[in-house]
Amino acid sequence: MLSDPSPGTTRSLSQLIEELHRLPGIGPKGAQRIAYYIAHAPAEEARSLADAIVAVKDSILFCDECRNLTDASPCAICSNPQRNRDQICVVEESRDLVALERTRAYRGLYHVLHGVLSPLNGVGPEDIHLPQLFARLQGAASPLQELIVATNPTLEGDATADFIYRRLAGAGIRITRLALGLPVGGSLEFADETTLSRALAGRSQLE
C-alpha cells in the first residue's frame, strides 16, 4: 500500500519516488531527483520512457539456448553462424555478457545463469539456469571443446564455479576460469575492456 505522500509532494510523485527507490542502486535521494526530473520533462519524453518500460516487459524473453534476454529466440549470438560453437562462456547475468562482448576478444557462445548459488539465501541449482546448462551440454550435437566459467570473483561466484566443475568432472570437457586480473569481490560489468580481455586470455583450467 502506498504510504501517505511526504509534505510538499503529491500522491503521484510519492508513488513514483517509491517505485524508483525499488530499483537497484537508486537511493531515496536519487529516486527523488529522477522523479522530479520526469515531472518537469516534456510529456512526450515521459511517455517514451513509460512506453520503453512496457515494451521491455511485453517483448523480452529468455533465449531457448543460452538463456540470455532477447526479443527473439534463438538470440542474435546463438543464431550467428560466425560464432565459435566449440566454446561456451558461463556468466551470471546478461549485463556480464554485454561487458565481455565489448572486449571483442571472445567469439564463442554464452550461457547466462541469472544468479549464483547462495545456500544462505536459499538459492540452489534449480533456482538459476544450471539445469538448462547441463541439459544443453548433454544434448549438444558436437562435443564441446571448452567451457569458460566467468562467474564473478566472489564467494558465491566461486562456489558456483566449483559446483559446475564437480558436476561435469569426467565429462571430457575442458573447464577454465577467467584469470585473476579481476579484483576479488568485483563484478564483470564494471571491469574495463582491457582487464576483461586479459582475464579471458589468461584463463586457467579448473582443477
C-alpha positions in Angstrom: 0.0 0.0 0.0 1.3 3.5 -0.9 2.3 5.5 2.2 1.0 9.0 2.7 2.7 11.5 0.5 5.6 13.4 2.1 4.9 17.0 3.0 5.1 19.2 -0.1 4.7 16.3 -2.6 1.7 14.9 -4.4 0.5 11.3 -4.1 1.5 10.6 -7.7 5.1 11.9 -7.1 5.4 10.0 -3.9 4.3 6.8 -5.7 6.9 7.4 -8.4 9.6 8.0 -5.9 8.7 4.8 -4.1 8.8 2.8 -7.3 12.1 4.2 -8.4 13.6 3.5 -5.0 12.9 -0.2 -5.5 15.4 -0.2 -8.4 18.9 -1.5 -7.6 21.5 1.2 -6.9 18.9 4.0 -6.5 18.7 5.5 -3.1 15.9 7.7 -1.8 17.6 11.0 -2.9 18.4 9.6 -6.3 14.8 8.4 -6.7 13.6 11.8 -5.7 15.8 13.5 -8.3 14.7 11.2 -11.1 11.0 11.6 -10.1 11.3 15.4 -10.2 13.2 15.3 -13.5 10.4 13.2 -15.0 7.8 15.6 -13.6 9.5 18.5 -15.3 10.3 16.7 -18.5 8.1 17.2 -21.7 5.1 14.9 -21.8 6.5 13.1 -24.9 9.7 12.3 -23.1 7.9 10.9 -20.1 5.6 8.8 -22.3 8.6 7.5 -24.3 10.2 6.3 -21.1 6.9 4.6 -20.0 6.5 3.0 -23.4 10.0 1.7 -23.4 9.5 0.1 -20.0 6.2 -1.5 -21.1 7.8 -2.7 -24.4 10.6 -4.4 -22.5 8.2 -6.3 -20.3 6.0 -7.3 -23.2 8.7 -8.4 -25.6 11.7 -9.6 -23.7 12.1 -13.4 -23.2 14.8 -15.9 -22.5 16.7 -17.4 -25.4 15.9 -21.1 -25.6 19.6 -21.9 -26.0 21.7 -19.6 -23.8 19.0 -18.0 -21.6 20.1 -14.5 -22.5 17.4 -11.8 -22.6 16.2 -11.4 -26.1 13.2 -10.4 -28.2 13.6 -13.4 -30.5 14.7 -17.0 -29.8 17.3 -18.1 -30.6 19.1 -14.8 -29.9 21.4 -13.0 -32.3 24.5 -14.6 -30.8 23.2 -18.2 -30.8 21.9 -17.8 -34.3 25.1 -16.3 -35.7 26.9 -18.9 -37.9 30.2 -17.0 -37.4 30.3 -17.7 -33.7 32.7 -20.5 -32.4 30.3 -23.3 -31.3 33.2 -25.2 -29.6 33.2 -22.8 -26.7 30.6 -21.7 -24.1 31.2 -18.9 -21.6 29.0 -19.1 -18.5 28.2 -15.7 -16.9 26.0 -14.7 -14.0 23.9 -12.0 -15.7 23.1 -10.7 -19.2 25.0 -7.5 -18.3 28.1 -9.6 -17.9 27.7 -11.0 -21.4 27.4 -7.4 -22.7 30.7 -6.5 -20.9 32.5 -9.4 -22.5 31.1 -8.6 -25.9 32.5 -5.1 -25.6 36.1 -6.6 -25.5 35.7 -8.2 -28.9 38.1 -10.8 -27.5 35.6 -13.7 -27.4 33.8 -15.2 -30.3 32.2 -18.3 -28.8 28.7 -18.8 -27.3 27.3 -18.0 -23.9 25.1 -19.4 -21.1 23.5 -16.9 -18.7 22.7 -18.2 -15.2 20.7 -15.2 -14.0 22.1 -15.7 -10.5 24.7 -17.6 -8.4 24.4 -20.3 -5.8 23.8 -18.9 -2.4 22.6 -21.5 0.2 22.4 -18.9 2.9 19.8 -17.0 0.8 18.0 -20.2 -0.3 19.4 -20.1 -3.9 20.2 -23.6 -5.1 21.0 -25.1 -8.6 17.3 -25.3 -9.6 16.8 -21.6 -8.8 19.2 -20.4 -11.5 19.8 -21.8 -15.1 22.2 -24.5 -14.2 19.9 -27.4 -15.2 19.5 -25.8 -18.6 23.3 -25.6 -18.9 23.8 -29.3 -18.1 20.9 -30.3 -20.4 22.4 -28.2 -23.2 25.8 -29.8 -22.8 24.3 -33.3 -22.8 22.2 -32.6 -25.9 24.9 -30.8 -27.9 25.2 -32.0 -31.5 29.0 -31.9 -31.3 31.4 -32.3 -28.3 32.2 -29.0 -26.5 35.9 -28.2 -26.5 35.9 -25.6 -23.7 33.5 -24.3 -21.0 34.7 -20.9 -19.7 33.3 -20.2 -16.2 33.1 -16.4 -16.0 31.2 -16.0 -12.7 32.3 -13.1 -10.6 35.3 -13.5 -8.2 33.0 -13.5 -5.1 32.3 -16.3 -2.6 29.1 -17.1 -4.4 30.7 -16.9 -7.8 33.5 -19.2 -6.7 31.0 -21.7 -5.2 29.0 -21.7 -8.4 32.2 -22.3 -10.5 33.2 -25.2 -8.2 29.7 -26.7 -8.4 29.9 -26.6 -12.2 33.4 -28.2 -12.2 32.3 -31.0 -9.8 29.1 -31.7 -11.7 31.0 -32.0 -15.1 34.0 -33.9 -13.7 34.8 -36.8 -16.0 32.6 -35.4 -18.9 35.7 -34.8 -21.0 35.1 -31.1 -21.2 38.0 -28.6 -20.6 36.7 -26.2 -18.0 38.5 -22.9 -17.5 38.1 -19.9 -15.2 38.9 -16.3 -16.0 42.3 -15.1 -14.9 42.5 -13.2 -11.6 43.1 -9.8 -13.3 39.7 -9.1 -11.9 39.5 -7.6 -8.3 38.3 -10.1 -5.7 34.7 -9.3 -4.9 34.4 -7.3 -8.1 31.9 -7.6 -10.9 32.5 -8.2 -14.6 30.1 -5.4 -15.7 32.3 -2.7 -14.1 35.6 -4.0 -15.4 37.2 -2.2 -18.4 37.7 -3.9 -21.7 41.4 -4.3 -21.3 41.1 -6.0 -17.9 38.4 -8.4 -19.3 40.4 -9.1 -22.4 43.5 -10.1 -20.3 41.3 -12.1 -18.0 40.0 -14.1 -21.0 43.4 -14.5 -22.5 44.9 -15.7 -19.2 42.1 -18.1 -18.1 43.3 -21.2 -16.4 41.9 -24.7 -16.2 39.7 -25.5 -13.2 41.1 -28.4 -11.0 
